């Protein structure tokens, strides 16, 4: 059972040369009845290059706030409305290649905040070691587990309960206040998966043509995303968020679609 995450970016580095590693990144949808379950087998793949476990910066929600409403955030009044409870379980059974000596796993780790309460967190299985860690740039938390020289199945079960409160924002001003891009330059910066000067830049300019305010641009990008992008069931996991490719193919999973919206918003 884990409570507070630890900051230890070194734990997220690839293994030393000579060791073959297999990395896995998981996410899931919540069942409409309030239960979410994932079962995985034969879904490992060798890592071909060193990759940070979090390659996408804060996604759609942050971008929408920054681009559409960040300038008026201080003058709005949040109101708590409905609540929903759920119990989430990740059940993992990894079948790594026979020659794999070091298998690593990252699972998104939810944190309690003003909008949700996370309780009854339990982790069981046979990893060599495990813990909760934060990546350095934005503080995203992950449950990390690794298996070293493990023969046979590599299993892990991770469960928690969540109480989620609906957040409603009222009293939004009719006109936007000044917005400083320099103040949010880190949040609006390009990433290695979205350089913001490639095809997404031209697409963002076309989508937002004639829109004057950040709010108008945000809604135009949202409408375009809903009308043109689609869920591709052949995409593994939640997708890698490779925006330069996604703006051409238009198909992916949740992480892909969120990443495209974020990149278009930043490019605008």
N, C-alpha and C positions, 0 to 999 in steps of 0.2 A: 504494500500500500504506500502511495506516495502523496506528499502534501505540497511542499514548496519546490519549484524547479531550481536547478543549480545552473549558474553560468559557467560553462566550460567548453568554449568553442573547439578546443583541441580534441574533445571526444567525438567531434563530427568530421575529423580529417580522415582521409583514406588510409588503409593499412600500409605498412612498410613494404618496400620492393621485395619481390619474391613470394609474397603471400597473395593468393587469389581471393578476391572479395566479391561478395554478392550483396547488392544493396536493394532494398525494397521500401517503397513509400506507399502508404495506405491512406485512403479516405473512403467515406461511405455516405449513403443517403439514409435518412431516418424513415422507417416504415410509417405509413399514415396512422396506424393504430398506436404509435408511440414506442415501438421497439425497433432497434436497428441491429442487424446481425451481418457480419462478414465472415465467410469461410474461404480460405485460400489454400490451394495446393498446386504444385507444378507451375507456379507463376513467378519463379525467380529468374533473374537474368544477370549475367556477369556485368560488372561496371567497366565501361570502356575508357572512362576518364574520370578524374577527380571532380566530383560534383558536390556542392553544398546541398544539404538536405532541404533547404528552402531556397528556391531559385526565383520565386515570384514575390515581389514586394507587396505590401498590403493591398488587397484587391478592391473589387467594385465598390464596397461600402465607403471606404476611405476616399476613393477617387470622387465618388458622387458628392460626398460632403465637401471635399476641397474645391471641386470645380463648380458645383451648383450652389452650395449653401455655406461654405466655410466662412465667408465674409459676414454672415448674419448670425453665426452660431451663438454669439454672446447675447443676442437679443431674443432668442426663442425660449419657449417654456415647454420642457418635456412633461408628459403625463403618462403614468403607468396605467395600462388597460388590462387586457386578458392575460391569463397565465396558462402554461401547458407543461405537463410533466412527461418525462420519457426515461426509459432505461436502455442504455446502449451497450452492446457487447461486440467486441472484436474477437473472433476466434480464428487463430492463425496456425496453420500446419504447413511448414515450409519443406519442400523437397528440392534442395539445392543440388547442383552438379556434384558428382561423387568426389571430384578432386578439390572442391572448395574447402579451404582451411578456415576461413574467417567469414562468417555470414552476419550482416548487420541489418537492422530493421529500425525504421522511424515511423511512428504513428502520431498524427496530430493530437495534442494534449490540451483539452479545454480548461480554461481557468474561470474561476468565479469573478464576477464584476457586478456593476450596478444593475445589469440587465439579466443576469442568470446566476444560479447557485449550483455548483457541482459538488456532489456528495457521494459517499459510499464507493470510493475508487478501490478496485481490487485488481491485482496483476498476479497471475499464476503461470506456470509453465516450466521449461527447463533451460532458459538462457544461461550462459556462463556469467553474465552480469547484465544489469539493467538499471535505469534511472531516468529522471525527468530533467531535461536540459533546455536552455534557451540559446538561440543563435544570437550572434552579437549585434547585428545592425538594427533590427526592429524588435527583438525580444520575443519572437514567436517560440512557443513551447512545444516540445515533442517528447513522447515516451520513446526512449532509445533502448534497444536490446541487442546483444551480440552473442553469437555462438562460436566458440573457438575449438577446432578439432573435435567437433561433436559428430558422433556416428549415429545414424538412425534419424528418426523424426526430430524436427526442431519446432516446438510448440509454444504458444503463448496465448493466454486469454486475458483480455483487458475489458473491464466493465465499469460503468459509473451511472449515477442517476443525475438528471438535470431538471431543474425548475427554470423555465424560460418565461420571462415577462415581455409582453408586447410593448414596444416603445412607440409612442405617438408624439409627434412634434406639432405644436400649435403656434399661433401668433407669428407666422412667417411674414416678414415685412413685404410690402408690395414691390419695392424696388431694392436692388442690390447695393450693398455698401462696397467701398473700394476693396480690391483683392490684391494682395502682394505676392507675386510669384517668387520673389527672392526669399520671403519668409518661409515658404514651403518648397524651397528648391530641392531638398532631399527627397521629399515625397513625389515631386514631379520629374525627377531625373530619369533618364533612360536606363535600361538594364541590358544585360547581355542577350536577352531574348526579345527585346523590343528597343531598338536604337532611336525610335521616334523621328528619324530622318529618312527612313525607307518608305516602303509602300503605305505604311500606316499614316504617315504624314499627309500624303496626297489624298488618301481616303478620308481622313478627318476633315481636311479642308473642303472636300466636296460635300460631305454630310452636313457640315455646319455652315455652308455658304448662306449668307443672308441673315444668320442669327447674330444678334448683337450682344446678348448677355450670356453669362456662364450657365445660368439656369436653362435658357433656350438651347444652348449647345448640348448640355447634359441630356435633355429630353430627346433631342434629335439623334444623338448617338445611341441612346437607349432604344428608341424606336427602330433604328436601323439594325441594331444587334438582334432584337426580337424577330424582326421580319426576315432577316437574311441568314442568320446562323442557325445551325441545327445540331442536335445531339447525334454523334457518330458512335454507335455501339461497339465498333471495332477498335476504338481508342482504349489503350490500356490505362487502368487506374482512373485518375481524374484529368489526365493529360499533362503535358509539360509546359504549356503556355508559350509555345514558340510563335510569337505574334507575327513575325515576318512571313511565315508560311501560312498561318491561319487566316490572314486577311485575303489569301488567294483561294484556299480550299474551303473555308467557312465551316467546316465540320470538326467537332471535338466533344469533350466532356466539360463538366462544370468549371474546372480550373482553366481550360482553354478559353471558354466564352467570357469568363470574368476578366481574364488577362487582356483579351481584345478590347473589351469596353474600357478597361483602365488605361491601356496604351492610347486609344483614340481620344480619351478625355485629356490625358496629359499632353498629347500632341496638339490639342486645340487651345 
